[in-house]
């Protein structure tokens, strides 16, 4: 227990520091670091971590994506140049992804007797999915100038509050197993409790922030609160899907934890598995809400 608490404390200090310095290079730097470690853990799961060329190709894309999305007026002074950059950054990422993917295929052709196609396509999927999912941390912050850090905290809460709510509800009243073959401890009652607790936390945080903290409050009416509550519910559902998906991979490859970087907790993939699914979902939902002038 002491080891788990120390690891959690160190992780909390890093996350708080990142949030305090969110409008500097620290946010993309920490995001890149987390992404690289997660990619290494996934490559290790399919025994590709010792293939240095594959590792370098995957890591190159993982490092690039957060920095591409981090460019804002702190880095590009001209509004015209910034607009042009935003218009073309998708093309930049496509080019980098293409180069890194071609590098992996060349390595595969050269080492086809050692590397199987399942490993190659798992590496490609991880390379494309993990960095883009984690980079929504940067996108949420940079694309919401007035409320970016609040949305970032709320998005992370969407991933972790549901898990805590599900755990405590499951311990208290859980009887019916949700997916016993994948995660024996998860219950249907816990799942519902996680959804409700996330929705309640989202609504409470929105009310407190908008009325007591925000310098420029967001729109606040019945539709706003409904949108926030629905976002919380959906994030809880998606987070559970992400958690179960990561657990299923571990079971199929025979791993207990993805890594040991956080003693008592496992690897970063063990801590951020639900974040990979929740943050992109949260980003899409708040973007839609903003475009519809709900928030």
N, C-alpha and C positions, 0 to 999 in steps of 0.2 A: 504493500500500500504506500509506503514512504517513497519508493522508487517511482510509482505512478504519479504521485503528487508532485514530486520534483520535476519530472518530465513535463507534466501538465503546466506547472508554473513557468518553466523556461519557454514552452510554446506560447503561453499566454503573454509573456513579456515581449516576445518577438512580434506577435500579432498586434498588440497594443502600440508598440513602437512603429510598426508599419502604418497603422491607422492614423497615428499622430502626424507622421511625416508623409501622408498619402499624396500630397501635391508635389512631391519631389521625386528624384530618381529611385528612392527607396522602395516604392510600391512595385514598379516593374522589376527591380533587382530581386526583391524577395519572391515575387511571383515566379521569376525565371528560376531561382534557386529551388523552390518547392517543386516546380515542374520537372526540372532535371532529375531530382532525387526520385520522384514518382516514376519517371520513365526508366531510370536505372532499375528500380524495383520490379517493374513489369518485364523488362528484358531479362532480368535475373530469373524471373518465374519461368521463362521459356528457354533458359540456358543460352542466352545470346550476349550476356554481359561481358564475356571474354573475347567476343569478336569486336575488336577495337574499331575497325572501319564502320561496322553497323552502328556501334555505340556512338561514334562521332557524328554520323549522318543524322541519327535520331535526335541527339542532343543539340545539334546545330539548329534544327527547326524549333525545338523546344525553347531554346534561348531567344531565338529571333522574334517569335510571335508577340510576347508581352511588350517588347521594346517597340515594335511596329505600331501597336495600339496605344503606346504611352505618349506619342508625340502630341503636344498641345501647344497653347500659346507660350508656355514656359520654354519650349524648345524651338518653335517656329514663330518668329515675330510677325511676319506678314500674313494678314488674313487671307489674301489671295493665294499665297503659297500653301497655307494650311488647308484651304478648301481643295486645292489641286491634289495635295498629298492624300487627304481623306478619300478623294474620289479614286485614287490609284493604289491605295494600300492593299486592296484585295488582290490586285494584279501582282504586287510585290510579294505577297505571301504565297500566291499561286506559283510564282517563279521559284521561290525558295523551296517550297514543298516538292516541286517537280525535280529540282536539282538533287535534293536529299533522297527522294524516292529512286531516282535513276542511279544514285550512288549505291543504294541498298541492292537494287537489281543486278548491278555490275558485280558487286561482291558475291551475290548469290550464284551468279553464273560461274564465277571463279572458284567458289567453294561449294558447288552443288552436292558433292558427296558428303559434306559435313552438315550443311544447313538444309533443313526441309522446308517445303512450301508453307506448312502451318506456322512455322516460326517467322518466316518472312512476312506473311500477311498479318500476323499478330503484331509484329513490330511496326508495320505500316499503319495499322489501325490505331495503335497506341500513339504513334508519332503525330497523327493528324487530329485525334480526338482530345488527348490530354492537354496539349498546349492551348488549343483553341477554347476548350472548356475553362481552363484555369485563367486564361487571359480575359475572361469576362469580369474578373476582379478589377482589372485596369479599365476596361471599357465602361463598366458601371460608374467608376469614379470620374473618368475623364469626360464622359458624355453627359454628365449631370453636374454642371458647374456649381450650382447652389446647394444641391443636396446629395452629392456623390458619396461622401463618406457615410452618411446616414443610410443610404441605399446599400452600400457595401456591407455595413454591419448587419443590416436587416437580412440581406441575402445569405450571409454566413450563419445567421441565427436560423434561417429557414432550413439549413442543412443539419445543424446541431441541436436545436431546441426540440425538433421532432423526435430525434433519437432519445434524448433525455426523457421527454414526455412519454414516449412509448415504453421505455424501461420502467419508469416508476408506476405507470398504469398497469403494465404487465405484471409487475411484482405484486401489486395490490389486488387486482381482480382478474388477471389473465388466466384463462382456462382452455381456450380453443387455439390450437397451434395454427400459425399462419402458413409457414413453409417448413415443416419439420425436417425434411431431408436436407435443406440448405442451411437453415438457421433455426435449430431446435428451440431456442429461447424466445423467439418472436411469437407473439400471440395476436389474434384478431383484435382483442380488447386493447392491447397495447398500441396496435396500429391506429385504431380509432382515437385513442387517447393522445397519440402523437399529433394527429391531424387537428384535433380540437385545441390542444395546448399551443400549437404553432399559430393557428388563426388568432387565438386570444392574445398571444405575445405580439403578433404583428399589429393588431388593432391598438393595443395599449401603447406600444412604442410609437406608432404613428400619431396618436393623440398627444402624447407627452412631447414628442419632438416638435410637432406642428404648433402647439400652443405655448410651449415654454422654452424651446431652444432655437428653433429656426429663425434666422434673421429675416428671411422672405418666406413666409408660410405658404404651403401648397394649398390648392383648392380643397375645401373641407365641407362635404355634405354627405348625404346618405349613400350616394353612388360611390364616393371615395372610400368610405368605410367598407362597403360591400366588396369593392375591388381589392382592398387590402386583405380582407378576410379570405376571399377566394384565392388570392395569391398565396397566402399562408397554407391553406388546405392543399392546393396543388403542389406546392413545394414539399410538403410532408409526404405526399404520395410518391412524387418523383424521387425524393431522397431515399425512401424505402426501396424503390426499384434499384437505385444505384448501389445501396448497401448490399442487397441480396445478389446483385450481379457480381460484385466484387467477391462476395463470399462463395458464390458458385465457382468462380475461376479458381479460388484457393482450394476448394474441395476437389476439383477435377485434377489439379496438378499436385495435390498432396501437401500443400503448404498450411502451416498454422498462422503465420503472419507474413506479410510481404517483406518486412525488414526488421531491423533492430535499432534504428536511429533514435527512437523514442522508447527507452527502457520501460517495460510495463504496459506499453501501448502498441508496440509493433513498429511498422514503418509508416511513412507519410500516406501511402495508399490506404492503409488501414484507417487513418484519420480523415482523409479527404475523399474517400470513395463516394459518399453521398454528395459532396460539394461538386464533383464533376458533373453531376446531373442537375443539381438544384440551381447553381448559379446561372447557367445558360437559360434555364427555364424562367428564373426570376428576371433576368435581363430582358428576355422577350416580353414578359408580361408587363413590366413597368414601362417599357418602350411603347407598347400598344396603349397602355393607360395614358401616358403623356401625349401621344399622338391624338388620342380621342378626347383630350382635355378633361380627363377624369381626375388626375392628380395635379 
